[in-house]
Amino acid sequence: MTTLAVPGATLTYDVTGSGPVLLLVPGGPADATMFAPIRPLLAEDHTVVTYDPRGISRSSLDGEPGADTIREHADDVRRLLDAVGAGPADVFASSGGAITLLEHVVRHPGRVRTVVLHEPPVTRYLGPKVLDGPDIPAIYREHGLGAAIAAFMEMAGFDIAPPADPTPEELAQMKVMEGNFAYFFGHLMAAIGSYDPDLDALRAVPTRLVVGVGEKAAGLPAHEAGLGLAADLGVPAEPFPGDHGGFQAEPAAFAARLREVLEGR
């Protein structure tokens, strides 16, 4: 575990393995632990960098979040890659983390060689279930965290039950996630929702853009958003094992597929 002071926050990150650098970027309220099942598999032939984005888990804010959250997160990716000392790196970015990378590759062209954008929830492609759905940040403000989490899970189509008999470690992580969801609903979700990518700029970047979609997530909002973004960028939507979190449920198959995609196969 290493820390990096950045404007307005302190990032905490981990580096494991050897080989070309592969940065894994979590989405929404998630932190680096979401990649625990797949990280050791990828570290067999990559230097794998995982981190908690600012405001999430171990990466504390110095004060209130800034006015341009997505830009801050995008610049943090550049600062993190600089700190690791890598040349052009590859990146796998999940969900809201893929929004961060859409901004990053435009702001910092050439810093990333290939980025895999796994089911990025770009608002313009999310469909009526989300666009006409409830205002979840407002639910959080008016009814609290539990109601907002329930509404978010229903809207996104996620079916994630807490462990029936949680261990002390799982209880501790659940507590951490409560704080992460509070930051997500209070600040980050609205920033992700209002982000509209510059498609012309994205088509012009030197970074190879790959859009990934879960084979078992068809019809869910983030999957459909991935299809829409891929079509507008003029790239194929590459299938990956599992659903929105396939790297957790099917890590071996997912790691193999990610290697294929990074190699251009």
N, C-alpha and C positions, 0 to 999 in steps of 0.2 A: 504494500500500500504506500502510495506516494501522494503528496499534496502539491498543488500548484496555485499560487496566488494570481488571480486575474482581477481586472477592474470590477469591483462590486461583489466578489465572491471568492471562495477557495474551493477549487476542484480537487476531488480525491479520485485517484485512478490506480489501476493495477496492470502490470506487464508480466506476461508469462510466455514461455516457448522461445523459439529462435527461427529465423528465416525472414521473409518479407513481412512488412508490417501490415496487419489487418486490424483496423479499429472497428469495434462493435458499439453501435449507438442505440440505447434503449429509447422507448417511446413513452409519451404521456407521464404517468406517475411512476413508471418502472425505473429500477436502478440496475447496477451492474449484475446483481444476483440473478436476473432473469436469464443471463447467458451461462450460468454455472453448468448446465448439462452439456453444452456444446463447446465451451471454452477449451477444456483439455484435449478434445478431439482436434480442434483447429490448431492448437499449439504444437501438435506433432510436426508441423511443417511451416508454421507462421509465428512471428512475434505478435501475440494477440494483446491488444490494448482494450481494456474495458474501463468504464468510468461512470460515476453518478453525475448527471447534468446539474448545473447550478440550481439550488433550491430543492434538490432531491437527496434524501438519505444523508450520506456523509459529506456532500458538497454544500456547505452553508453559504447563505447570503450575508453580506456585510450590513445590509439594511433592507429597505424595501426594493422589490424588483424594479428594474429600469423600464423606461417607456416603450422600448422596442425589444421585446423578449426574444423573438425569433432571431433577430440580428445578433443579440448577445450570445445566444446559444451557438449560432453559426461561427462567430468569431472565437468562441471557446474551443471549437473543434480545431481551428487553425492553431491556436495557442498550444493546445494539447499535442498536436502532431509536431510542432516546433520543439516542445519540451522533450518529447521522445527522441527527437533528432533524426527522424526518418526523412528520406527523400519522398517522392510521390508515393503515397500509400493507397491501399485498397480499403474500402469501407463497406460494412454491412449496416444498414440503418433500418430499424423497425418502426413502423407506424408513425407516431408523431416525430420520432427521431429522423425519419425520412424527410419531413418538412424542413427540419434543421439543415439537412444536406442539400435540399433544393436551393436554399438560400446560400449555403456555403460555397457550392461550386460556381455560383455566379460572382460572389464577392471575392473569392480567392481562387481564380482560375489556375489550373495546373497543379494545385496542391494535392489533389486526389487523382489517382490514375483511373480506377473503376469504382463506382459506387452502386451497390445493389439497394434499391429502394423497395423495401418489402411492405406492400399494402399501405402506401402513404394516404392518409385521409384528407386529400385535397377537397375542400368544401364544395367546389363547383361540380364535382363528380359524385357526391354522396347520395343523391336521390331524395325523394320526398320523405322517407322515413326519418331522416335526420333533418333535412331542411325545414320540414313542417312539424318537426317534433318538439319536445319540451325544451325550454331554456334551462339547461342543467346548472350553469353557474347561478342563475336566479333561484333554482331549487335549493342549491347549497346555502345561499345567503338566507333564504326564508325558512327552510325546513331542516337544515343540518346535513351532516356528512352522510349518514346512513341513507337518507332519502335520495341524495344526489348520486351515490354509488349505485343504488338499485336502478335509478332512471338511466344512468349511463350504460350499465350492463345490458339493460333491455334494448336500448337504442342501438348499441353496437352489435347486438346478437351474441354476446358472450355468455357462456354458461360455466362460471367458475365458482365452485362451492368451496368454502373454507374447510380445512381439515377437520374431520369428525373428532379426533382426539389429539389436538396439537401438542407437539413437544415444546419445551421451554424456548428452544431456538425459533420454532415457528411462531410462537406467541410474541416473541420479541420482534420478529420481522413483520408480523401483522400490525404491531404498534407503530413501527417505522412507516408502514404503508399508509396508515391513517394520516400521518403528517404529510406524506407525499400527495395523497389525494386532496388534502386541504390546499396545498400549493397549486396543484393541477386545476382544481375547480375555481380557485380564487384568482389565478393569474394566467396559467399556461394554456388552458383549454380555449379561452377566448382568443388568445394570440394565434393559436393554431387554426381556429375556425375562421379568422379574418384574413389569413394568409392566402394570397393569390399569386401563384408563381408566374414569372415572366417567361412564357414559353419560347418566345423568339430568342431571348438570351440563353435559355437552357439548350436550345438546339445548336447554339454557336459555341458552347464551351468545349475545351479540349478533353474534358473528362468523359470517359465512356459511361453512359447512363444505362442501367439495367433496372427494369421494373419487375419485381417478383410478386406473385400471388399464390396463396395457399390452395392446394388442390382440393382441400376439404372445406374451403371457406366460400364457395360459390354462392352468390346471392347476398352475402353480408356486405354492409356498407363499405368497409375499407377495401374489400376485394374488388367491388365494382369501381371504386375510385381508382384503384390500381389499373384496371382495364382502361378506364377513361384517360388517365394520364399517359399510359403507354401509347394509345391510339393517337393522341394529340402530339406526342413527341416523335411519332413515326418509328417506334421500336416495338418489338414483340413483347408481350407479357409472358415472362418466363415462369413456368409452374415450379412450385417447391412443395416438398412433402408436408402434410398436415394442414392445419388451419392458420389462423392469425399468429399463433404462437408455436408453430411447428418445430422451431429450434429447441423448444422445451420438451415437447411430447415425443418427437422422433429425432433426437439429436444425431444419431449415426447417419441416417438417411439424409438428413438436412445438411450435415457437414459435407457429405459426398457431393450432394447437388450444388452446394455453394462453391466447392472447388471447381466443379465442371464449369459453372457460370463464370467464375473469375478467370479461368483459362480460355474462355470464349467458346466453350462447347455447349 
